[in-house]
Amino acid sequence: MAEDVFEGDRESERNEQGHAFELGTDGPDVIVVGVDGSPTSLRAGAYAAGLARRQNARMVAVYVISTPAIAGLAPSASGAIEDSIDEAAREMREQVRAGACYVGVPVEYHAVRGDPYTELTRLADELRADAVIVGASTQAGHRLIGSLAVRLVRAGRWPVTVVP
């Protein structure tokens, strides 16, 4: 019986035995997880932490702060709104830190302002993420207009895991 060996056109190197292997790793190197304090995002964070621990990957938690629409309508309240946004970011940082300590995985935390899809894709591209993990949306309207998770999947730039 004949044995066939097929090699792809990918860039490869030869190890000491002369066998070809791919440059890179078998699992994810950088995992980006979106967190917002919701139960599904906290489960996504826990899933990402377990994956990062098993794969010895870099985990990056991203908290995207969307400025409330009312902020533009009430300029006199902008100071109070800014304070509450800053407080929410600090609370999320503490939740991420506590979760990282509990699981024993180092986590890089980013709090950014803007649209969640835009900011998650920007950071995932910037960090050369191998995987993006988000919690499933619990909002009924997202079944009609699409959720963050659906938009990330449609972008087709990384494997996306949606945690229920």
N, CA, C and O of each residue as an XYZ file, in Angstrom:
656
protein
N       0.847     -1.165      0.000
C       0.000      0.000      0.000
C       0.903      1.242      0.000
O       1.864      1.319      0.765
N       0.581      2.209     -0.866
C       1.386      3.421     -0.976
C       0.966      4.433      0.084
O      -0.199      4.507      0.474
N       1.928      5.194      0.529
C       1.652      6.249      1.506
C       1.912      7.579      0.840
O       2.999      7.799      0.306
N       0.938      8.470      0.861
C       1.085      9.787      0.258
C       1.287     10.820      1.359
O       0.659     10.751      2.416
N       2.154     11.758      1.101
C       2.379     12.870      2.026
C       2.063     14.138      1.261
O       2.626     14.389      0.196
N       1.165     14.935      1.806
C       0.773     16.180      1.158
C       1.241     17.356      2.000
O       1.062     17.369      3.218
N       1.831     18.325      1.355
C       2.223     19.544      2.045
C       1.522     20.698      1.373
O       1.449     20.771      0.146
N       0.997     21.615      2.200
C       0.308     22.784      1.665
C       1.293     23.837      1.188
O       2.509     23.651      1.233
N       0.739     24.934      0.736
C       1.558     26.039      0.248
C       1.916     27.024      1.347
O       2.506     28.068      1.069
N       1.569     26.712      2.594
C       1.836     27.632      3.695
C       3.333     27.740      3.948
O       4.109     26.832      3.648
N       3.705     28.878      4.508
C       5.086     29.067      4.912
C       5.388     28.068      6.022
O       4.667     28.006      7.018
N       6.436     27.300      5.856
C       6.777     26.308      6.873
C       8.284     26.235      7.040
O       9.051     26.741      6.221
N       8.678     25.590      8.122
C      10.083     25.331      8.390
C      10.233     23.836      8.591
O       9.238     23.120      8.699
N      11.440     23.368      8.641
C      11.704     21.954      8.881
C      12.321     21.819     10.269
O      13.222     22.572     10.640
N      11.821     20.848     11.028
C      12.420     20.605     12.332
C      13.664     19.745     12.156
O      14.057     19.449     11.027
N      14.291     19.339     13.264
C      15.541     18.584     13.187
C      15.396     17.277     12.422
O      16.356     16.817     11.804
N      14.219     16.673     12.453
C      14.005     15.421     11.743
C      13.635     15.638     10.274
O      13.433     14.672      9.538
N      13.546     16.897      9.848
C      13.214     17.193      8.470
C      11.735     17.281      8.177
O      11.351     17.447      7.019
N      10.878     17.172      9.204
C       9.438     17.263      9.005
C       8.998     18.724      8.965
O       9.515     19.561      9.705
N       8.038     19.016      8.094
C       7.530     20.381      7.996
C       6.527     20.644      9.116
O       5.772     19.752      9.503
N       6.522     21.864      9.631
C       5.504     22.261     10.601
C       5.171     23.720     10.384
O       5.980     24.485      9.859
N       3.970     24.100     10.795
C       3.510     25.471     10.620
C       4.173     26.388     11.626
O       4.521     25.980     12.734
N       4.339     27.629     11.219
C       4.784     28.639     12.160
C       3.561     29.034     12.982
O       2.483     29.236     12.423
N       3.708     29.144     14.265
C       2.571     29.528     15.105
C       2.297     28.466     16.153
O       3.155     27.640     16.465
N       1.094     28.502     16.686
C       0.722     27.567     17.741
C      -0.547     26.839     17.361
O      -1.238     27.215     16.414
N      -0.847     25.786     18.117
C      -2.054     25.017     17.849
C      -3.295     25.634     18.460
O      -4.402     25.383     17.983
N      -3.140     26.429     19.495
C      -4.281     27.033     20.165
C      -4.190     28.543     20.120
O      -3.254     29.104     19.548
N      -5.161     29.194     20.722
C      -5.141     30.658     20.713
C      -4.008     31.209     21.562
O      -3.686     30.671     22.621
N      -3.416     32.275     21.085
C      -2.352     32.965     21.804
C      -2.901     34.177     22.545
O      -2.472     34.481     23.658
N      -3.856     34.868     21.919
C      -4.480     36.055     22.508
C      -5.990     35.875     22.449
O      -6.565     35.663     21.381
N      -6.622     35.964     23.617
C      -8.079     35.827     23.720
C      -8.644     37.147     24.203
O      -8.268     37.644     25.264
N      -9.550     37.713     23.419
C     -10.225     38.959     23.801
C     -11.629     38.602     24.257
O     -12.353     37.890     23.561
N     -12.013     39.101     25.432
C     -13.355     38.841     25.947
C     -14.018     40.169     26.283
O     -13.433     41.015     26.960
N     -15.250     40.343     25.799
C     -16.030     41.526     26.119
C     -16.764     41.329     27.430
O     -17.454     40.326     27.618
N     -16.617     42.288     28.343
C     -17.311     42.215     29.629
C     -18.086     43.499     29.852
O     -17.629     44.585     29.495
N     -19.274     43.363     30.452
C     -20.069     44.552     30.757
C     -20.798     44.435     32.085
O     -21.599     45.303     32.432
N     -20.531     43.377     32.827
C     -21.176     43.179     34.119
C     -22.440     42.350     34.067
O     -22.965     41.964     35.112
N     -22.943     42.067     32.876
C     -24.148     41.244     32.754
C     -23.806     39.799     33.090
O     -22.648     39.394     32.986
N     -24.814     39.013     33.495
C     -24.532     37.607     33.805
C     -23.884     36.845     32.642
O     -22.988     36.029     32.860
N     -24.331     37.107     31.416
C     -23.746     36.375     30.288
C     -22.307     36.811     30.023
O     -21.480     35.988     29.632
N     -21.998     38.083     30.229
C     -20.611     38.516     30.001
C     -19.692     37.987     31.098
O     -18.521     37.706     30.843
N     -20.215     37.849     32.318
C     -19.402     37.275     33.389
C     -19.127     35.791     33.124
O     -18.039     35.298     33.420
N     -20.112     35.085     32.569
C     -19.881     33.693     32.176
C     -18.879     33.625     31.024
O     -18.048     32.718     30.973
N     -18.960     34.591     30.096
C     -17.990     34.642     28.991
C     -16.588     34.864     29.545
O     -15.628     34.259     29.068
N     -16.465     35.729     30.549
C     -15.168     35.961     31.177
C     -14.629     34.711     31.836
O     -13.438     34.417     31.729
N     -15.492     33.964     32.521
C     -15.075     32.728     33.172
C     -14.640     31.693     32.128
O     -13.642     30.996     32.313
N     -15.394     31.600     31.040
C     -15.039     30.665     29.964
C     -13.686     31.057     29.354
O     -12.828     30.203     29.130
N     -13.507     32.355     29.091
C     -12.256     32.837     28.507
C     -11.081     32.574     29.443
O      -9.994     32.212     28.992
N     -11.296     32.755     30.745
C     -10.220     32.513     31.713
C      -9.812     31.046     31.721
O      -8.623     30.729     31.768
N     -10.790     30.155     31.676
C     -10.473     28.731     31.626
C      -9.716     28.370     30.363
O      -8.757     27.599     30.405
N     -10.145     28.926     29.239
C      -9.467     28.670     27.969
C      -8.045     29.227     28.005
O      -7.104     28.563     27.569
N      -7.892     30.443     28.524
C      -6.564     31.056     28.614
C      -5.646     30.223     29.510
O      -4.468     30.043     29.202
N      -6.185     29.721     30.607
C      -5.386     28.907     31.520
C      -4.940     27.610     30.831
O      -3.771     27.233     30.901
N      -5.875     26.940     30.171
C      -5.543     25.666     29.518
C      -4.584     25.844     28.346
O      -3.727     24.993     28.107
N      -4.725     26.944     27.618
C      -3.906     27.171     26.429
C      -2.670     28.023     26.712
O      -1.861     28.274     25.818
N      -2.531     28.463     27.960
C      -1.436     29.360     28.340
C      -1.440     30.595     27.426
O      -0.403     31.017     26.915
N      -2.631     31.153     27.240
C      -2.819     32.283     26.326
C      -2.931     33.595     27.103
O      -3.200     33.606     28.304
N      -2.724     34.668     26.405
C      -2.897     36.009     26.962
C      -4.385     36.330     26.910
O      -5.015     36.221     25.858
N      -4.943     36.725     28.052
C      -6.367     37.073     28.112
C      -6.511     38.582     28.265
O      -5.871     39.200     29.115
N      -7.359     39.156     27.430
C      -7.596     40.590     27.460
C      -9.095     40.819     27.641
O      -9.898     40.464     26.778
N      -9.460     41.420     28.781
C     -10.859     41.748     29.058
C     -11.104     43.186     28.625
O     -10.342     44.087     28.975
N     -12.174     43.394     27.859
C     -12.489     44.718     27.328
C     -13.864     45.146     27.821
O     -14.862     44.460     27.604
N     -13.893     46.286     28.484
C     -15.141     46.894     28.952
C     -15.369     48.136     28.113
O     -14.598     49.093     28.187
N     -16.417     48.124     27.320
C     -16.711     49.256     26.439
C     -17.798     50.106     27.081
O     -18.886     49.627     27.399
N     -17.472     51.368     27.260
C     -18.383     52.310     27.891
C     -19.061     53.126     26.798
O     -18.410     53.847     26.043
N     -20.359     52.999     26.732
C     -21.129     53.798     25.784
C     -21.671     55.005     26.535
O     -22.315     54.858     27.574
N     -21.414     56.181     26.015
C     -21.911     57.386     26.659
C     -23.420     57.443     26.487
O     -23.921     57.326     25.369
N     -24.148     57.621     27.580
C     -25.611     57.676     27.471
C     -26.067     58.851     26.602
O     -25.472     59.929     26.621
N     -27.134     58.615     25.845
C     -27.667     59.652     24.960
C     -28.104     60.888     25.738
O     -28.040     62.004     25.223
N     -28.538     60.695     26.952
C     -29.010     61.817     27.765
C     -27.887     62.781     28.126
O     -28.150     63.924     28.499
N     -26.630     62.329     28.020
C     -25.498     63.179     28.378
C     -25.467     64.450     27.539
O     -25.111     65.516     28.041
N     -25.835     64.344     26.279
C     -25.845     65.522     25.416
C     -27.021     66.443     25.675
O     -26.961     67.631     25.358
N     -28.085     65.911     26.246
C     -29.281     66.690     26.508
C     -29.198     67.497     27.797
O     -29.893     68.500     27.958
N     -28.355     67.057     28.700
C     -28.252     67.716     30.000
C     -26.796     68.073     30.295
O     -26.135     67.383     31.071
N     -26.290     69.152     29.675
C     -24.889     69.518     29.882
C     -24.548     69.761     31.352
O     -23.412     69.538     31.770
N     -25.509     70.209     32.120
C     -25.241     70.474     33.533
C     -24.986     69.191     34.322
O     -24.384     69.224     35.395
N     -25.442     68.074     33.790
C     -25.268     66.799     34.479
C     -24.025     66.048     33.999
O     -23.785     64.922     34.435
N     -23.241     66.647     33.119
C     -22.106     65.928     32.530
C     -21.091     65.494     33.579
O     -20.508     64.417     33.448
N     -20.864     66.286     34.601
C     -19.924     65.909     35.660
C     -20.379     64.666     36.395
O     -19.585     63.758     36.642
N     -21.655     64.622     36.745
C     -22.199     63.459     37.455
C     -22.179     62.222     36.566
O     -21.914     61.117     37.039
N     -22.460     62.408     35.277
C     -22.444     61.287     34.334
C     -21.025     60.744     34.202
O     -20.818     59.530     34.209
N     -20.040     61.649     34.082
C     -18.639     61.229     33.991
C     -18.206     60.464     35.235
O     -17.506     59.456     35.144
N     -18.627     60.953     36.395
C     -18.280     60.277     37.650
C     -18.864     58.865     37.692
O     -18.193     57.922     38.112
N     -20.117     58.724     37.253
C     -20.735     57.396     37.286
C     -20.092     56.460     36.266
O     -19.976     55.261     36.522
N     -19.675     56.984     35.118
C     -18.980     56.173     34.112
C     -17.637     55.703     34.666
O     -17.275     54.535     34.522
N     -16.901     56.618     35.300
C     -15.612     56.259     35.887
C     -15.780     55.217     36.989
O     -14.988     54.281     37.098
N     -16.815     55.390     37.802
C     -17.082     54.438     38.883
C     -17.424     53.057     38.317
O     -16.967     52.042     38.844
N     -18.220     53.013     37.254
C     -18.577     51.735     36.626
C     -17.325     51.040     36.083
O     -17.185     49.823     36.211
N     -16.418     51.809     35.477
C     -15.173     51.232     34.941
C     -14.304     50.690     36.072
O     -13.685     49.636     35.923
N     -14.250     51.398     37.200
C     -13.484     50.916     38.356
C     -14.093     49.637     38.926
O     -13.372     48.701     39.272
N     -15.425     49.603     39.022
C     -16.094     48.407     39.530
C     -15.846     47.201     38.616
O     -15.613     46.090     39.092
N     -15.900     47.433     37.305
C     -15.644     46.339     36.362
C     -14.201     45.872     36.480
O     -13.938     44.670     36.450
N     -13.258     46.807     36.614
C     -11.855     46.439     36.795
C     -11.700     45.536     38.021
O     -10.972     44.544     37.980
N     -12.390     45.887     39.110
C     -12.308     45.082     40.333
C     -12.909     43.686     40.129
O     -12.370     42.695     40.620
N     -14.022     43.620     39.404
C     -14.623     42.300     39.113
C     -13.665     41.446     38.292
O     -13.493     40.258     38.565
N     -13.049     42.051     37.294
C     -12.101     41.324     36.444
C     -10.899     40.884     37.281
O     -10.454     39.741     37.170
N     -10.372     41.780     38.116
C      -9.228     41.452     38.965
C      -9.560     40.303     39.913
O      -8.773     39.370     40.073
N     -10.728     40.381     40.535
C     -11.141     39.330     41.468
C     -11.297     37.987     40.752
O     -10.874     36.952     41.268
N     -11.896     38.007     39.581
C     -12.053     36.779     38.801
C     -10.713     36.200     38.384
O     -10.516     34.986     38.424
N      -9.787     37.072     37.982
C      -8.456     36.623     37.573
C      -7.718     35.991     38.750
O      -7.053     34.967     38.591
N      -7.834     36.595     39.924
C      -7.194     36.031     41.125
C      -7.804     34.685     41.471
O      -7.086     33.751     41.827
N      -9.112     34.577     41.370
C      -9.806     33.339     41.706
C      -9.378     32.192     40.800
O      -9.144     31.076     41.262
N      -9.279     32.481     39.499
C      -8.939     31.445     38.525
C      -7.420     31.247     38.417
O      -6.949     30.189     38.002
N      -6.674     32.275     38.795
C      -5.220     32.182     38.714
C      -4.671     32.448     37.336
O      -3.669     31.858     36.932
N      -5.331     33.342     36.608
C      -4.908     33.673     35.250
C      -4.641     35.178     35.180
O      -5.481     35.968     35.610
N      -3.501     35.581     34.652
C      -3.282     37.019     34.469
C      -4.223     37.557     33.389
O      -4.401     36.937     32.340
N      -4.812     38.701     33.657
C      -5.756     39.307     32.716
C      -5.378     40.764     32.501
O      -5.132     41.508     33.450
N      -5.339     41.149     31.246
C      -5.116     42.540     30.877
C      -6.496     43.185     30.748
O      -7.378     42.625     30.097
N      -6.693     44.343     31.354
C      -8.000     44.993     31.367
C      -7.931     46.295     30.583
O      -7.021     47.101     30.774
N      -8.910     46.491     29.695
C      -9.026     47.744     28.941
C     -10.439     48.288     29.125
O     -11.419     47.586     28.876
N     -10.536     49.525     29.555
C     -11.825     50.227     29.580
C     -11.736     51.288     28.493
O     -10.887     52.178     28.551
N     -12.609     51.190     27.510
C     -12.586     52.117     26.379
C     -13.985     52.683     26.163
O     -14.981     52.096     26.585
N     -14.039     53.816     25.507
C     -15.327     54.446     25.207
C     -15.654     54.287     23.743
O     -14.779     54.338     22.878
N     -16.950     54.092     23.480
C     -17.392     54.003     22.102
C     -18.447     52.938     21.902
O     -19.106     52.497     22.844
N     -18.589     52.537     20.659
C     -19.525     51.493     20.270
C     -18.878     50.137     20.555
O     -17.734     49.912     20.161
N     -19.587     49.229     21.231
C     -18.978     47.942     21.580
C     -18.399     47.173     20.384
O     -17.291     46.643     20.472
N     -19.131     47.107     19.280
C     -18.626     46.388     18.105
C     -17.348     47.039     17.581
O     -16.352     46.357     17.337
N     -17.382     48.340     17.413
C     -16.233     49.061     16.868
C     -15.006     48.891     17.758
O     -13.908     48.629     17.265
N     -15.189     49.037     19.049
C     -14.055     48.971     19.966
C     -13.517     47.545     20.130
O     -12.304     47.344     20.191
N     -14.409     46.560     20.201
C     -13.930     45.179     20.299
C     -13.177     44.765     19.038
O     -12.136     44.114     19.126
N     -13.689     45.133     17.874
C     -12.991     44.770     16.633
C     -11.661     45.516     16.537
O     -10.661     44.947     16.100
N     -11.646     46.773     16.938
C     -10.399     47.546     16.888
C      -9.333     46.903     17.773
O      -8.200     46.692     17.340
N      -9.708     46.593     19.017
C      -8.738     45.993     19.934
C      -8.339     44.582     19.503
O      -7.168     44.214     19.598
N      -9.296     43.798     19.034
C      -8.972     42.442     18.575
C      -7.992     42.494     17.405
O      -7.065     41.687     17.341
N      -8.183     43.423     16.492
C      -7.252     43.582     15.375
C      -5.895     44.081     15.858
O      -4.852     43.563     15.459
N      -5.924     45.096     16.725
C      -4.696     45.688     17.250
C      -3.849     44.656     18.002
O      -2.625     44.634     17.873
N      -4.503     43.815     18.777
C      -3.813     42.823     19.594
C      -3.555     41.516     18.853
O      -2.942     40.594     19.392
N      -4.032     41.449     17.606
C      -3.912     40.237     16.785
C      -4.525     39.041     17.507
O      -3.902     37.990     17.660
N      -5.769     39.238     17.944
C      -6.480     38.212     18.703
C      -6.678     36.952     17.868
O      -6.886     37.004     16.656
N      -6.607     35.832     18.555
C      -6.876     34.540     17.927
C      -8.305     34.099     18.186
O      -8.815     33.208     17.507
N      -8.956     34.720     19.169
C     -10.335     34.372     19.506
C     -10.988     35.555     20.207
O     -10.338     36.302     20.939
N     -12.284     35.707     19.968
C     -13.088     36.732     20.638
C     -14.243     36.009     21.313
O     -14.918     35.181     20.700
N     -14.463     36.330     22.579
C     -15.512     35.676     23.352
C     -16.419     36.746     23.934
O     -15.953     37.715     24.533
N     -17.732     36.558     23.748
C     -18.715     37.491     24.291
C     -19.887     36.710     24.861
O     -20.101     35.548     24.514
N     -20.637     37.353     25.732
C     -21.851     36.751     26.258
C     -23.003     36.982     25.292
O     -23.031     37.974     24.564
N     -23.941     36.063     25.296
C     -25.128     36.207     24.451
C     -25.975     37.365     24.958
O     -26.074     37.590     26.164
N     -26.571     38.082     24.049
C     -27.438     39.188     24.414
C     -28.752     38.659     24.978
O     -29.282     37.647     24.518
N     -29.257     39.352     25.968
C     -30.546     38.969     26.552
C     -31.646     39.937     26.138
O     -32.786     39.816     26.585
N     -31.302     40.902     25.279
C     -32.290     41.891     24.845
C     -33.113     41.354     23.684
O     -32.567     40.862     22.697
N     -34.422     41.451     23.811
C     -35.335     40.922     22.795
C     -35.137     41.581     21.429
O     -35.238     40.905     20.406
N     -34.862     42.862     21.392
C     -34.703     43.578     20.127
C     -33.548     43.074     19.291
O     -33.548     43.248     18.072
N     -32.568     42.458     19.914
C     -31.414     41.962     19.168
C     -31.764     40.794     18.267
O     -31.012     40.479     17.345
N     -32.893     40.146     18.518
C     -33.317     39.066     17.613
C     -33.703     39.642     16.256
O     -33.608     38.962     15.234
N     -34.136     40.887     16.253
C     -34.562     41.515     15.003
C     -33.435     42.272     14.321
O     -33.246     42.135     13.112
N     -32.682     43.071     15.072
C     -31.677     43.934     14.443
C     -30.263     43.391     14.548
O     -29.351     43.953     13.942
N     -30.053     42.321     15.293
C     -28.724     41.728     15.406
C     -28.004     42.180     16.665
O     -28.079     43.344     17.061
N     -27.327     41.269     17.265
C     -26.604     41.554     18.492
C     -25.129     41.790     18.189
O     -24.676     41.634     17.055
N     -24.402     42.166     19.216
C     -22.957     42.320     19.101
C     -22.330     41.008     18.631
O     -21.470     41.007     17.750
N     -22.756     39.912     19.210
C     -22.199     38.604     18.847
C     -22.407     38.306     17.360
O     -21.486     37.851     16.682
N     -23.594     38.560     16.865
C     -23.885     38.306     15.444
C     -23.004     39.186     14.566
O     -22.474     38.724     13.555
N     -22.849     40.438     14.944
C     -22.002     41.350     14.160
C     -20.552     40.886     14.154
O     -19.882     40.967     13.125
N     -20.057     40.400     15.295
C     -18.683     39.902     15.362
C     -18.503     38.655     14.497
O     -17.495     38.514     13.805
N     -19.478     37.761     14.538
C     -19.412     36.552     13.710
C     -19.413     36.939     12.237
O     -18.634     36.399     11.451
N     -20.273     37.860     11.863
C     -20.353     38.289     10.455
C     -19.074     38.966      9.988
O     -18.755     38.928      8.799
N     -18.338     39.585     10.904
C     -17.075     40.223     10.524
C     -16.103     39.173      9.981
O     -15.295     39.466      9.099
N     -16.184     37.950     10.513
C     -15.397     36.833     10.004
C     -13.896     36.997     10.115
O     -13.161     36.476      9.276
N     -13.420     37.707     11.129
C     -11.983     37.940     11.244
C     -11.310     37.062     12.291
O     -10.090     36.897     12.267
N     -12.084     36.498     13.206
C     -11.567     35.630     14.245
C     -12.646     34.624     14.607
O     -13.824     34.848     14.330
N     -12.255     33.524     15.221
C     -13.291     32.646     15.777
C     -13.992     33.404     16.905
O     -13.337     34.035     17.735
N     -15.286     33.341     16.931
C     -16.077     34.024     17.963
C     -16.857     32.961     18.734
O     -17.537     32.117     18.150
N     -16.740     33.024     20.049
C     -17.491     32.134     20.904
C     -18.531     32.966     21.640
O     -18.200     33.972     22.266
N     -19.790     32.542     21.562
C     -20.875     33.237     22.246
C     -21.322     32.351     23.401
O     -21.776     31.224     23.202
N     -21.184     32.884     24.613
C     -21.477     32.124     25.808
C     -22.878     32.478     26.286
O     -23.178     33.656     26.480
N     -23.755     31.473     26.482
C     -25.136     31.766     26.921
C     -25.200     32.214     28.382
O     -26.284     32.494     28.894
